[in-house]
Amino acid sequence: MVIAIIGVLIALLLPAVQAAREAARRMACSNNVKQLCIGMHNYHDTYLALPPGNLDVYSVAGQPQVNGYNESSINGNLPSGVTTDWAMLGWAVFILPFVEAQQVFEQVKFNAGSFTPLKTFDYFGTGGIGGPDYGNSANNVAASLAPSCFVCPSGQKAFATGTYKDYSVNGGGYANNAYPGNPERSVKSSGNLTGIFHKGSDYNFSAITDGTSNTLMFLERTGYSKSSTISGTTRTYYPDTCFNPFFVVTDGSQGYIMTSATATIQYFINPPKETSYDDPNYIVRSTQSEHPGGVMVGLVDGSCRFLTQTIPISIYDAIMSRHGGESISIP
């Protein structure tokens, strides 16, 4: 009888213990987002603009050397001996000195192109985009040194420590169809995205006319996902894949969060992990966390809060827009 009572008590206490642990992890996640927001603000104070979402090649000074749009023709414009193909250096590398990671920043070879330490999604059925020979190996070491503030304590640890991140920036939503399906890979002049980060972006706070307290800057995007593709009636499931490498990205959608890619395709909060890459809600551009019920977000003004996954898509899209003119506050 005594053993049975003890068993019942343990069964009653266990959910409470788990809830307390998740509350602590969520608080730690909020602290991470806050640190990243401060890093962005310090970068903005120094350079009078936010960093680009990604670029192909950087100079040692941290400014863009090449901002190629078409990967098939970019290599002719690169410095001698440098190739990038799809691999680009993302926003995370820019703010490293501003999140107490100067030692990692100093190891990045900005004039050598990027390097992918992980196999990410296999677009072409060739065994995986990425791998140890993809990009420039000069940044192999630096690309595996992500500071702890880039990793959510609730996220699944499916990859080597330091090789991925669990946070992404606000790319916004669909604005036009100049680059169908992948507007986040376009350059600033195309006006494809409504958010504040994309390829070659350099917005300052004055460009966020909807208000810094009404516009998201960071959202969670767990590095771990599962995915599948379908050809005819045959679906192929892939093992654990990384859709959010630390600072090297093999596609423009890595490191961004979007609410839509076309007028009809929308990306919701916390889609199922095995949602197909080629389905309307595919996971690569959606915000996603391991926290029950929603994701941690950071606003442009530096504040943090928890965004529930039941938020109406119209409101979600509005708070991702930098200049939509909506009079909507963050729920």
C-alpha positions as CSV (number, residue, x, y, z in Angstrom):
1,M,0.0,0.0,0.0
2,V,2.8,2.4,1.0
3,I,4.6,1.7,-2.3
4,A,1.4,2.3,-4.2
5,I,0.9,5.7,-2.5
6,I,4.4,6.7,-3.2
7,G,3.9,5.7,-6.9
8,V,0.8,7.9,-7.1
9,L,2.6,10.8,-5.5
10,I,5.5,10.5,-8.0
11,A,3.1,10.3,-10.9
12,L,1.4,13.5,-9.6
13,L,4.7,15.3,-9.0
14,L,6.5,14.4,-12.3
15,P,4.4,16.7,-14.5
16,A,5.0,19.6,-12.1
17,V,8.7,18.9,-12.1
18,Q,8.8,18.8,-15.9
19,A,6.8,22.0,-16.1
20,A,9.2,23.7,-13.7
21,R,12.1,22.6,-15.8
22,E,10.5,23.8,-19.0
23,A,9.8,27.2,-17.3
24,A,13.4,27.5,-16.4
25,R,14.5,26.6,-20.0
26,R,12.0,29.1,-21.4
27,M,13.5,31.8,-19.2
28,A,17.0,30.9,-20.4
29,C,15.7,31.1,-24.0
30,S,14.3,34.5,-23.3
31,N,17.7,35.6,-22.0
32,N,19.3,34.3,-25.2
33,V,16.9,36.3,-27.4
34,K,17.5,39.4,-25.2
35,Q,21.3,39.0,-25.7
36,L,20.8,38.7,-29.5
37,C,18.6,41.8,-29.5
38,I,21.2,43.8,-27.6
39,G,23.8,42.6,-30.1
40,M,21.7,43.8,-33.0
41,H,21.3,47.2,-31.3
42,N,25.0,47.5,-30.6
43,Y,25.7,46.7,-34.2
44,H,23.2,49.3,-35.3
45,D,24.7,51.9,-33.0
46,T,28.1,51.2,-34.6
47,Y,27.2,50.9,-38.3
48,L,24.0,53.0,-38.3
49,A,22.2,50.0,-39.9
50,L,21.2,46.4,-39.2
51,P,23.4,43.7,-40.7
52,P,22.4,42.0,-43.9
53,G,20.5,38.7,-43.7
54,N,23.2,37.1,-45.8
55,L,25.8,37.9,-48.5
56,D,28.1,35.8,-50.6
57,V,31.5,37.1,-49.8
58,Y,32.8,39.6,-47.2
59,S,35.9,41.7,-47.0
60,V,38.1,41.5,-43.8
61,A,36.5,44.8,-42.7
62,G,33.2,43.1,-42.6
63,Q,31.6,45.0,-45.5
64,P,30.2,43.3,-48.6
65,Q,32.8,42.6,-51.3
66,V,30.4,40.9,-53.6
67,N,26.6,40.8,-53.5
68,G,25.8,38.3,-56.2
69,Y,22.2,37.6,-57.1
70,N,22.5,34.8,-59.6
71,E,24.6,31.9,-58.3
72,S,25.2,30.6,-61.8
73,S,27.2,33.8,-62.8
74,I,28.6,35.0,-59.5
75,N,31.9,33.2,-59.6
76,G,33.2,35.3,-62.4
77,N,32.9,38.4,-60.1
78,L,34.7,36.8,-57.1
79,P,38.4,37.4,-56.1
80,S,40.8,34.9,-57.5
81,G,40.6,31.5,-55.8
82,V,37.3,32.2,-54.1
83,T,34.1,30.2,-54.9
84,T,30.8,30.3,-53.1
85,D,28.2,28.5,-55.3
86,W,25.1,28.5,-52.9
87,A,27.0,28.8,-49.7
88,M,26.7,32.3,-48.0
89,L,27.7,33.8,-44.7
90,G,24.6,34.7,-42.7
91,W,23.6,37.4,-40.2
92,A,24.9,35.6,-37.2
93,V,28.6,36.3,-38.1
94,F,28.1,40.0,-38.1
95,I,26.9,40.4,-34.5
96,L,29.5,38.1,-33.0
97,P,31.6,41.0,-31.6
98,F,28.5,42.4,-30.0
99,V,27.4,39.2,-28.2
100,E,30.8,38.7,-26.4
101,A,32.2,36.4,-29.1
102,Q,35.0,38.5,-30.5
103,Q,37.3,35.4,-30.3
104,V,35.0,33.5,-32.7
105,F,34.7,36.5,-35.0
106,E,38.5,36.8,-35.3
107,Q,38.6,33.2,-36.6
108,V,36.3,33.9,-39.5
109,K,37.9,34.2,-42.9
110,F,35.7,36.9,-44.4
111,N,37.5,37.0,-47.7
112,A,37.6,33.3,-48.3
113,G,33.9,32.5,-48.9
114,S,31.8,30.2,-46.7
115,F,31.9,26.6,-45.6
116,T,29.2,24.2,-44.6
117,P,30.1,21.8,-41.8
118,L,26.7,19.9,-42.0
119,K,24.7,18.1,-44.6
120,T,21.5,20.0,-44.9
121,F,18.4,19.2,-46.9
122,D,19.1,17.1,-50.0
123,Y,17.4,19.2,-52.8
124,F,18.8,17.1,-55.7
125,G,18.9,13.6,-54.4
126,T,22.7,13.6,-54.4
127,G,23.3,12.7,-50.7
128,G,22.9,16.1,-49.2
129,I,23.6,19.8,-49.9
130,G,26.7,20.5,-47.9
131,G,29.2,18.1,-46.5
132,P,32.9,18.4,-45.8
133,D,33.8,19.6,-49.3
134,Y,31.1,22.1,-49.9
135,G,32.2,25.8,-49.8
136,N,35.5,26.9,-48.5
137,S,37.1,24.9,-45.8
138,A,38.9,28.0,-44.4
139,N,35.8,28.6,-42.2
140,N,35.4,25.0,-41.0
141,V,36.5,25.7,-37.5
142,A,34.8,29.0,-37.0
143,A,31.5,27.5,-38.3
144,S,31.5,25.1,-35.4
145,L,31.9,27.6,-32.6
146,A,28.4,29.0,-32.1
147,P,28.2,30.7,-28.7
148,S,25.6,29.3,-26.3
149,C,23.3,32.3,-26.7
150,F,22.5,31.0,-30.2
151,V,21.1,27.7,-28.8
152,C,17.7,27.2,-27.1
153,P,18.0,24.9,-24.0
154,S,14.7,23.3,-24.9
155,G,15.8,22.4,-28.5
156,Q,16.7,18.9,-29.5
157,K,20.5,18.4,-29.7
158,A,20.7,16.5,-33.0
159,F,24.0,18.0,-34.2
160,A,27.4,18.7,-32.8
161,T,27.6,21.5,-30.3
162,G,28.5,24.8,-32.0
163,T,27.4,23.9,-35.6
164,Y,23.9,25.2,-35.5
165,K,21.6,27.8,-34.0
166,D,18.0,27.8,-32.8
167,Y,17.1,31.5,-33.7
168,S,16.4,33.2,-36.9
169,V,15.6,36.8,-38.1
170,N,12.5,38.3,-39.5
171,G,12.3,38.1,-43.3
172,G,8.7,39.0,-43.4
173,G,6.2,37.9,-46.0
174,Y,5.5,37.8,-49.7
175,A,5.4,41.2,-51.4
176,N,5.7,40.3,-55.1
177,N,6.5,37.4,-57.3
178,A,9.8,38.6,-58.9
179,Y,11.6,35.6,-57.4
180,P,8.8,33.0,-57.0
181,G,9.0,30.6,-54.1
182,N,12.3,32.0,-52.7
183,P,11.9,35.7,-52.3
184,E,14.3,35.7,-49.4
185,R,17.2,35.0,-51.8
186,S,16.6,38.3,-53.7
187,V,18.4,41.5,-53.2
188,K,17.1,44.6,-51.5
189,S,16.2,46.4,-54.7
190,S,13.6,43.8,-55.7
191,G,11.4,44.7,-52.7
192,N,10.4,41.0,-52.4
193,L,10.2,40.9,-48.6
194,T,8.2,42.9,-46.1
195,G,10.5,42.1,-43.1
196,I,13.9,43.6,-42.1
197,F,16.4,41.0,-43.1
198,H,17.2,39.4,-46.5
199,K,20.1,39.1,-48.9
200,G,22.0,42.4,-48.9
201,S,19.6,44.2,-46.5
202,D,20.9,47.2,-44.6
203,Y,17.7,48.7,-43.0
204,N,18.0,51.1,-40.1
205,F,15.5,51.6,-37.4
206,S,13.9,54.6,-39.2
207,A,12.9,52.2,-42.0
208,I,10.7,50.3,-39.6
209,T,7.8,52.7,-39.8
210,D,5.3,50.3,-38.1
211,G,7.2,50.9,-34.9
212,T,10.1,49.1,-33.2
213,S,7.7,47.9,-30.4
214,N,5.3,46.4,-33.0
215,T,7.7,44.6,-35.2
216,L,9.5,41.3,-34.6
217,M,13.3,41.0,-35.1
218,F,14.1,37.5,-33.8
219,L,12.0,34.3,-33.8
220,E,12.9,30.7,-32.8
221,R,13.8,28.3,-35.6
222,T,15.1,25.1,-34.0
223,G,18.0,23.7,-35.9
224,Y,16.6,20.2,-35.8
225,S,13.9,19.1,-38.2
226,K,12.7,16.1,-40.2
227,S,11.7,16.4,-43.8
228,S,10.5,14.5,-46.8
229,T,10.1,14.9,-50.5
230,I,7.5,13.5,-52.9
231,S,7.8,12.4,-56.5
232,G,4.5,11.3,-58.0
233,T,3.1,9.0,-55.3
234,T,6.4,8.1,-53.7
235,R,7.5,9.9,-50.6
236,T,11.0,9.8,-49.3
237,Y,11.7,10.5,-45.7
238,Y,15.0,12.0,-44.6
239,P,16.7,11.6,-41.3
240,D,17.4,14.5,-38.9
241,T,18.4,17.5,-41.0
242,C,19.8,20.9,-40.1
243,F,17.9,23.8,-41.5
244,N,19.6,26.5,-39.4
245,P,23.4,26.2,-39.5
246,F,25.4,28.6,-37.3
247,F,26.6,31.3,-39.8
248,V,27.1,29.5,-43.1
249,V,23.9,29.1,-45.1
250,T,23.4,26.9,-48.2
251,D,20.1,28.5,-49.1
252,G,18.7,32.0,-48.5
253,S,15.9,30.5,-46.4
254,Q,18.2,29.3,-43.7
255,G,18.4,31.8,-40.9
256,Y,15.2,33.6,-42.0
257,I,11.6,33.3,-40.8
258,M,8.8,34.1,-43.3
259,T,5.0,34.2,-43.0
260,S,4.4,33.5,-46.7
261,A,6.3,32.9,-50.0
262,T,3.5,33.6,-52.5
263,A,0.1,35.1,-52.3
264,T,-1.3,31.7,-51.3
265,I,1.5,29.8,-49.5
266,Q,1.7,30.7,-45.8
267,Y,4.0,29.5,-43.1
268,F,2.6,29.0,-39.7
269,I,4.1,28.7,-36.2
270,N,5.3,25.3,-35.1
271,P,4.3,23.1,-38.1
272,P,4.8,19.4,-37.7
273,K,8.4,18.3,-37.8
274,E,7.7,15.9,-40.6
275,T,5.9,18.3,-42.8
276,S,7.2,17.8,-46.4
277,Y,9.6,20.4,-47.8
278,D,7.4,20.6,-50.9
279,D,4.1,21.1,-49.0
280,P,2.6,24.6,-48.5
281,N,3.5,24.6,-44.8
282,Y,7.0,23.2,-45.3
283,I,9.2,23.7,-42.3
284,V,12.3,25.4,-43.6
285,R,10.9,28.9,-43.4
286,S,8.5,28.6,-40.5
287,T,9.2,29.6,-36.9
288,Q,9.5,26.6,-34.7
289,S,10.5,25.7,-31.2
290,E,10.4,22.9,-28.6
291,H,8.4,25.1,-26.2
292,P,4.8,23.9,-25.8
293,G,2.3,26.2,-27.5
294,G,4.5,28.8,-29.2
295,V,7.9,30.4,-29.7
296,M,10.1,33.0,-28.1
297,V,10.5,36.2,-30.0
298,G,12.4,39.4,-29.8
299,L,11.1,42.7,-30.9
300,V,13.1,45.4,-32.7
301,D,12.9,47.6,-29.5
302,G,14.8,44.8,-27.7
303,S,12.0,43.4,-25.6
304,C,11.2,39.7,-25.6
305,R,8.0,37.7,-25.2
306,F,6.3,34.4,-25.9
307,L,4.2,34.2,-29.2
308,T,1.5,31.6,-29.1
309,Q,1.0,29.4,-32.1
310,T,-2.7,30.2,-32.2
311,I,-2.1,33.8,-33.3
312,P,-4.2,34.6,-36.4
313,I,-2.1,34.7,-39.5
314,S,-3.3,38.2,-40.4
315,I,-1.9,39.5,-37.1
316,Y,1.3,37.4,-37.4
317,D,1.9,38.8,-40.9
318,A,1.3,42.3,-39.7
319,I,3.9,42.2,-36.8
320,M,6.5,40.8,-39.2
321,S,6.0,43.7,-41.6
322,R,8.3,46.7,-41.2
323,H,6.2,49.2,-43.1
324,G,2.7,47.8,-43.6
325,G,1.0,50.6,-41.8
326,E,-1.0,48.3,-39.6
327,S,-2.1,49.5,-36.2
328,I,-1.6,46.2,-34.5
329,S,0.3,45.5,-31.3
330,I,2.1,42.3,-30.4
331,P,-0.4,40.0,-28.6
